[in-house]
């Protein structure tokens, strides 16, 4: 939705642009994403329509008060866990729990995880899981220890299996608390186990 809203607001869709502008003095000319997802990650993105909301939401993300949930399919079998491996010289933490596991072509076995990043480092989930020896299925940048991204077996059928499925925003100057959850993307529902 965020990409569609941003695309429509910036590509000469005058009627849609007007409908996306808030009726507020600090309304921005176009919806403004408050955070971002990796290019190959799908899912929820938080959008602000006013400057006040953008600033308040930006602070909430910076202070790690926004709770994010992802769905990830990783190679091999992994147990519930967490990684606190520092990234880019900064503290970081990612927690995960197992939702299921079973066979997967090319990788042999795979595990479906619900992942909750507690900090927001670049490619945090991807880097933490790869460092644990369980890169995300479809990963093309971060290899497990002892491999390079080029020589890691890779399933390329449906892109990166990482999706932001939930976003919980606390109340603040931007408005009341809100939670967005989505349905599981179709490519995950095709997994037979």
WOGI-V833739 format. One record per helix or strand of 2 or more residues. SS is the DSSP state (alpha for helix, beta for strand). FROM is the first residue (numbers start at 1). TO is the last residue. Records with the same first field share a line. If there is no record, write none. Layout:
BEGIN
SS: FROM-TO + FROM-TO
END
This chain:
BEGIN
alpha: 2-10 + 14-20 + 51-62 + 124-131 + 186-189
beta: 27-33 + 42-43 + 47-50 + 67-75 + 81-83 + 94-104 + 108-117 + 162-169 + 178-181
END
